[in-house]
């Protein structure tokens, strides 16, 4: 379980959302308005993803990508956008997640938010070519990015994440350590959908997959959202 140090914090908040990735009323698979025309591809963002609805690529909490004959990768993505429940995060919500990082070069896992062409906060992004580094970013109100280095972050490692989407400052914790506060926040009226996915790098900013690799994955065994 995620660190017991969070127990006093949780008692003051209410659990309003949990992963349940296999729920078709809670999550939509294989499409997102963050991709042109909803997908399935987004080469303009230097991605080789080809989004698929196949539950084997996301619904178990293991997000997979496999190489296609055309050079794209069938990839798993889940979003609350367009779902029956339509869950959206709000300002001051707190998200907790546990992830097992991928090992293959070219893997680009992320948990992030999106609505109406923006409202993006990256709970985390990771690239195995920077093995000890997590990317933590707020693209709302010019919040900026932080590159958090820690020896406990490495390919295949299990990492506990916590983010408070504060109106005046978004704050990240990694394995129980306060990692970054952006002092910009998201504003009190902020709302955004959740996205969990595994992208594949095309090589412009981070190495593309080795030609010998045809499959990659990462895991999200826990994800919860708490609210006052």
C-alpha positions in Angstrom: 0.0 0.0 0.0 1.0 3.6 -0.5 2.9 5.0 2.5 1.2 4.8 5.8 2.5 8.3 6.5 -0.4 9.6 4.4 -3.0 8.1 6.8 -3.7 11.3 8.9 -4.0 13.3 5.7 -6.6 10.8 4.2 -8.8 11.0 7.3 -9.5 14.7 6.5 -10.6 13.9 2.9 -13.1 11.8 1.1 -12.2 9.2 -1.5 -14.1 10.3 -4.7 -12.4 8.1 -7.4 -10.4 4.9 -7.6 -8.8 3.3 -10.7 -11.2 0.4 -11.5 -9.5 0.4 -15.0 -11.8 -2.4 -16.2 -14.9 -0.2 -15.7 -16.3 0.9 -19.0 -18.5 3.4 -17.3 -15.5 5.1 -15.7 -12.9 4.9 -18.4 -12.9 5.2 -22.2 -10.1 3.3 -24.0 -8.2 4.2 -27.1 -9.2 7.8 -27.9 -8.6 11.2 -26.4 -9.2 14.8 -27.6 -5.5 15.4 -26.7 -4.7 13.6 -30.0 -5.6 15.2 -33.3 -9.2 14.1 -34.2 -9.2 12.0 -31.1 -6.5 9.6 -32.4 -5.3 7.1 -33.1 -2.0 8.7 -33.9 -0.1 11.9 -32.8 3.1 12.1 -34.8 3.2 15.9 -34.3 4.0 15.3 -30.6 6.9 13.0 -31.6 4.9 9.9 -30.7 4.7 6.5 -32.4 1.4 5.6 -30.6 -1.5 4.0 -32.4 -4.2 4.0 -29.8 -6.3 0.8 -29.5 -9.5 -0.1 -27.6 -8.3 -3.6 -26.9 -8.7 -4.2 -23.2 -5.4 -6.2 -23.1 -3.5 -3.0 -23.6 -4.9 -1.1 -20.5 -7.8 -2.5 -18.6 -5.7 -4.7 -16.2 -3.7 -1.7 -15.1 -0.8 -2.8 -17.2 -0.4 -0.4 -20.1 1.2 -2.1 -23.1 2.6 -1.1 -26.5 3.4 -3.5 -29.3 5.1 -2.8 -32.6 3.0 -2.8 -35.8 4.1 -3.6 -39.3 3.8 0.0 -40.3 6.2 1.2 -37.6 3.6 2.6 -35.3 2.9 0.9 -31.9 -0.5 -0.3 -30.8 -0.7 1.4 -27.4 -2.9 1.5 -24.3 -4.6 4.7 -23.1 -7.5 5.3 -20.8 -9.3 8.5 -20.1 -12.3 9.6 -18.1 -13.2 12.1 -20.9 -16.3 10.9 -22.7 -17.1 8.2 -20.2 -20.5 7.6 -18.7 -19.4 8.9 -15.3 -17.3 11.7 -16.8 -15.1 12.1 -13.7 -13.1 15.4 -13.5 -10.5 16.5 -11.1 -11.1 19.8 -9.3 -8.8 22.3 -7.7 -7.5 21.1 -4.4 -8.1 17.4 -5.2 -5.2 15.1 -4.3 -4.3 12.1 -6.5 -2.2 9.2 -5.2 -0.8 6.6 -7.6 1.6 3.7 -7.5 3.5 2.9 -10.7 6.0 0.4 -11.9 8.2 2.1 -14.3 9.0 0.6 -17.8 12.4 -0.7 -18.7 12.5 -0.4 -22.5 14.1 2.6 -24.2 11.5 4.6 -26.1 8.8 3.9 -23.5 7.0 7.1 -22.4 4.5 6.5 -19.5 2.4 9.2 -18.1 -0.5 10.1 -15.8 -1.9 13.5 -16.8 -5.0 15.7 -17.1 -6.7 17.3 -20.1 -9.8 19.3 -21.0 -10.8 21.6 -23.9 -7.3 21.7 -25.5 -5.4 22.3 -22.3 -5.7 22.2 -18.5 -2.7 19.8 -18.5 -1.0 18.8 -15.3 1.5 15.9 -15.6 1.4 13.8 -12.5 4.5 12.3 -13.9 6.3 11.5 -17.2 9.3 9.1 -17.5 11.9 8.1 -20.0 14.2 5.2 -19.3 17.1 7.0 -21.0 17.1 9.3 -18.0 16.9 6.5 -15.5 16.8 8.4 -12.2 14.5 11.3 -13.4 10.8 12.0 -13.2 9.3 14.9 -15.1 6.6 16.8 -13.1 4.8 19.6 -15.0 2.0 22.1 -14.7 1.0 23.6 -18.1 -1.8 25.6 -16.6 -1.1 29.3 -15.7 2.6 28.9 -16.6 3.4 26.6 -13.8 6.4 25.1 -15.5 8.3 21.8 -15.0 10.6 20.2 -12.5 13.0 17.4 -13.1 13.2 15.3 -10.0 16.3 13.1 -9.6 16.4 10.2 -7.1 18.4 6.9 -7.0 15.2 5.1 -6.1 13.8 6.1 -9.6 15.1 3.6 -12.1 13.7 1.3 -14.9 11.5 -1.3 -13.3 11.2 0.5 -10.0 7.9 0.9 -8.1 7.3 4.5 -7.3 4.6 6.1 -5.1 3.3 9.5 -6.3 1.1 12.1 -4.8 -0.1 15.4 -6.3 -2.2 18.2 -4.8 -3.8 20.2 -7.6 -3.7 23.4 -5.5 -5.5 26.5 -6.8 -2.3 28.6 -5.9 0.4 25.9 -6.0 0.5 22.3 -7.4 2.6 20.1 -5.1 4.2 16.8 -5.9 5.5 14.1 -3.5 7.6 11.1 -4.7 7.9 8.1 -2.3 6.7 10.3 0.6 9.2 13.1 -0.1 8.0 16.5 -1.1 9.5 16.9 -4.6 8.2 20.2 -6.1 5.8 23.0 -5.5 5.2 25.2 -8.5 3.7 28.3 -6.7 1.5 28.9 -9.7 -1.4 26.4 -9.2 -4.4 25.7 -11.5 -6.9 28.4 -10.3 -10.0 27.8 -8.3 -12.3 27.0 -11.2 -10.0 24.4 -12.7 -11.5 21.1 -13.9 -9.9 18.4 -16.0 -10.2 14.7 -17.0 -7.7 12.0 -16.2 -5.5 10.2 -18.7 -3.3 7.2 -18.0 -1.3 5.9 -20.9 1.9 4.5 -22.4 3.3 6.5 -25.3 6.3 5.5 -27.5 9.0 8.0 -28.4 9.7 8.7 -32.1 13.3 9.7 -31.4 13.4 13.5 -31.7 13.8 14.3 -27.9 14.3 10.8 -26.5 15.6 7.6 -28.2 13.1 5.6 -30.2 12.8 1.9 -29.3 15.7 -0.4 -30.2 14.9 -2.3 -33.4 15.1 -5.6 -31.4 12.3 -4.5 -29.1 8.7 -5.2 -30.1 6.8 -4.9 -26.8 6.9 -2.7 -23.7 4.8 -2.0 -20.7 4.4 -0.2 -17.4 2.0 -0.8 -14.5 -0.4 1.3 -12.4 -1.6 -1.0 -9.6 -3.1 1.9 -7.6 -4.7 5.2 -8.4 -7.1 7.2 -6.1 -8.4 10.7 -5.8 -9.3 12.4 -2.5 -11.4 15.6 -2.0 -12.3 17.8 0.9 
